[in-house]
Structures are given as structure tokens and as C-alpha cells.
Amino acid sequence: MVPAIGPIGLDYLATSARRANIDVDLLDLCLCDDPDVSLRDYFTNHSPRLVGLSFRNVDDCFWPSAKWFIPDLAEMVHKIRNLTDAPIVVGGVGFSIFAERIVEYTGADFGIRGDGEQATVSLYNELQTSRRFNSVDGLVWRLNGTIQSNHPAWPMPLSLPTSRDAIDNLTYFKRGGQCGLETKRGCNRQCVYCADPLAKGTELRLRDPSEVADEVESLIAQGVELVHLCDSEFNIPRSHALAVCEEFIRRSLGDIIKWYTYMAVVPFDAELARSMREAGCVGIDFTGDSASHQMLKTYRQLHDKEDLALAVRLCRENGIKVMIDLLLGGPGETPETVAEAIEFVKQIGPDCAGAPLGVRVYPDTEMARIVELEGPLEDNPNLQRKYTGPVDFFKPTFYIPQALGPRPARLIKDLIDGDRRFFEPMEEIVEEAATNVGSTDHNYNDNTQLAEAISQGARGAYWDILHKLRND
Ligand code: B12
């Protein structure tokens, strides 16, 4: 994917395996000039006992581009299979959303759903000894040809000491304009559409703030000056967000490193905003979803319109850039609710606002249940997809209500009415132009405009880079 995002899961995994005295080689296919040649060279000279593949994105979650990456993963598994007899295990956030289906589709020997650190070590050990696969947390495996799934690997308490030295973080920083870092895992919110609980669990698993600060210092030592937090929402719970900021402030990290984060709109208040700014936060992307009371209830958000206004004001007062991400086209959305959301966001005046169209429907979410209650999937006119055959939420499937009319993206664009703070939905008819300079959406995949800006020195969250580009 372009720009390149560092596979930070592998940084954590390698540390954990090395601590367990397992030798680890890391072949980063994203940074190879020719991945096929690198794979052949590697397996000609090495005979590993286990091969792991990190798979982050199943699809691009963006309508109408709706790119699906599973066939590429299957091809990769097949290629590796022809180069080594070692078992192949797949893991990663995207993988964890669809673990069983992916193992089945790709023919990989194993998968790990959830955190990989302890589970990979445990799988490795079982492979060398008694092969008790039912004892490996998160493992998806086969028994007499049928797929078995152990309980997801969501260890608690969460301890991830790492010096972040397995992947080439500096190159990712230069090519991706930022590096990732987590302060916790899991999310206990119930937003109907979200797949994060499937991959990370519904319990908040907090890291010790001093461990997080140590990790930031390791990245700084590598030359990284800017990170994007990889928490689903940094401010849940508020107490942990504050504790992390306090540790950063105690070590004066805010003077050296800048960071961006995703946040829920509540809880947020003056004390948290001030601490975040002092700790180095320069930008927040809020999960706004809507500014229509009715749609916020449908999405099961805990905030309302006035909270959105407060969030923008607090950011302004503290010199933090602010983006409100909307999610237009959920169940019950009408031209009126879309207009209400767009008008309100215009009024409260964030630096940017995302206005994508369509809700990616993931299996085993409340959204999937809502859709199923609407009647037979094949006949549901609110489901949009690019693939043929039966409706299958494994493949990119989007909810866009008929009530938005025959050209819903156009409707939204008309309401945005050229306001350059908004990232607009991609329109079917200009899909081909979407990767070209001048596109007005915020699909961060295959984004040559972004990649070009980063190669010329732009740094930051992608919305902030795109916003600056547009305003220059
Ligand atoms: C932060 C983030 C971003 C940031 C990245 C910043 C950065 N520098 O890292 C930004 C904003 C750039 C971003 C962009 C996009 N993102 Co994003 N992002 C995330 C987020 C919140 C965190 C990902 C992360 O790094 N986690 C931390 C690492 C440590 O966890 P991990 O990768 O899961 O690794 C662990 C396990 O999975 C496992 N594991 C990992 N690898 C391996 C390998 C093996 C062998 C094993 C056994 C285990 C294993 O062990 C690891 C440690 O426990 C996730 C949602 C989430 N909560 O995870 C979405 C998420 C990954 N993003 C998603 C999407 C769709 C995108 C975009 C495509 C959106 C778009 N169209 O623009 C772009 C792609 C950009 C690009 N060019 O690649 C989706 C993918 C869903 C899907 N359908 O595939 C997610 C899941 C969000 C969601 N629920 O929709 N994203």
C-alpha cells in the first residue's frame, strides 16, 4: 500500500520471540525492490522452522474503490509454500477480523487471532515439542481437515517492552511520514459498525505509561520525530490517556516528538487537552460519525452535537489541529440527516472533516445484525459491492441507504459545496482519477499525492498533510 505504513506488529513480535531465545529473521517485502527475488534469495540460504506473515489490511474499506487484498495474500502463501517446507502462520489486525475465513481461503497452516507476541512463541514451542495446538491462544489450525479456533489471544495484563529495532522504522518514517505506537489494546465502546473489538477484544488492556515512554525514546533514538498513535481511541479510558501524557511531560518528550491520534469525542475536557498538547500532541482525528442526534444514536455513539463543538473549541484553544471524521450512509440516513451533519460541522469549524460514503459491513458486528434484520441479503437494495455472487461480508460490502437517491456521493458533494475543509466521497464515475493528484477524498491507499508530498519532506497525519497541500 502507498504510502508505506510500518508493520509495527512485527517489531513487537520479534522482541518477544528473541526474548524467548528464538532466532528471528525479518524479510520486509514492503521495502524490497523485488519481493519475489528477495523471497527466493532468502529461502535459498535459510531454512526457518516457522514462517510468519503479517497481514494488516484485508481491504481498503473505501467505497467505491473497494479493493480486496485476500487473493494477493493467497498468492503469497502459495509462493512461500513452493520455497520452503516450514509451516506458515498468518496474523495481523486485518487477519484477526476474518481469521478462520483467511486460513481457509489462503491455505496457510495456521493463523493467530489477536496479539501475536506470546502466541507465536507458544506455537513455535509446540511445533518443536508435543504439538498440543489447542493450548496456543488465538490459534486457528486444522484437525483432521477441519478448521479449529482457540480463544483469541488478548492477554491481560499487557506488557510489551520493546526497543522497536526489528523493522526499519526510520525508512518507514521517511516513506510514510510517521511511525506507529500503541498505548493500549482493545476497545469497550459499542459502535455498531466497528471491527476493532473482533481483532483487539472488548476489554481495555493498558500498557504501563513508562513502558510507552521508553518506546518513544527508542524511536527518537532512531531518528523518528513524529508518531501516530495506533490505539483505537486514545481517550478511552481518560485516566490512562492522562497518565501517558503525564509520563511524556515528566520526561519532556513533548519538546522532541510530535504525535497525532484518533479519539472518541467524549470524554474530552480542558485538562486532557492541555496535557495532550504539553505532551506533544499536535493533531486529533475525532470519531465524529455524524452530527445528527438520530444517526449518533443509531451508531451507538456516546456523544452529541454539543460535544463535537466542545471538542473543536478545546483543540483550538490548545493549538491542536482538529479533524472530524463523519461516517455518512448508515442505516436510517436521509438527505436531511446528511445535511444536518455537514452544516453543523461547517459551523463548528474544524481544520478538516472526512465525509466518506458507505459503511463497511463486517461479520459478527451489530451492523451485520441490523442488515440481516432488513431481510434477505441478496435482495437488500442498501448493500453495495463490486464482486459478483452471493453477498459475503468477508468481501468489501458497503451499506448505502436507498433514501440517499441514485447519486449519493453527488448529493454529499453538493452539500459540502466546495468547502475545502471537507474530504469528499469518491464518486463512482471519477474512480479512475481517485489516485491522481487533485482527488478530493481521503483514501490513504494508493495515494500518489500523499506519497509524493512525503517524499518531499511532508510529515504528519495524512489528513493534515492533505489539508496543507490543498490550502497551499
Ligand atoms: C493507526 C491506524 C492507521 C494509521 C497508521 C499510522 C501508523 N503509522 O501506524 C493510518 C491513519 C495511516 C491508517 C491508515 C489506513 N488504515 Co488503519 N488503522 C490503524 C489502527 C487504529 C491501528 C493499527 C496498528 O498499527 N495497530 C498496532 C499493531 C501493533 O497491532 P497489529 O498490527 O494488529 O499487530 C498485532 C497483531 O495483529 C499480531 N500480528 C501482527 N502481525 C503478525 C504477524 C504474525 C505472523 C502473527 C502470528 C501475528 C501478527 O500481533 C501484533 C502484536 O500483538 C487499526 C485499527 C486497530 N485498532 O488496530 C486501523 C486499521 C488497520 N486500518 C484500516 C484501514 C482500512 C486503513 C486504510 C486502508 C484506510 C484508507 N482507505 O485510507 C489506510 C491504509 C493506509 C496505508 N497506506 O497503508 C482497517 C483495516 C480493516 C480491513 N478491512 O482490512 C483497520 C483495522 C481499522 C478498521 N477497523 O477499519 N491506519
Residues whose N, C-alpha, C, O or C-beta is under 5 A from the ligand:
A	BS01	B12	M1 V2 P3 A4 I5 G6 I8 G9 L10 Y12 G52 L53 S54 F55 R56 N57 V58 D59 D60 C61 F62 V89 V90 G91 G92 V93 G94 I112 G114 D115 G116 E117 T120 Q178 C179 G180 A195 D196 H228 L229 C230 D231 S232 H442 N443 Y444 N445
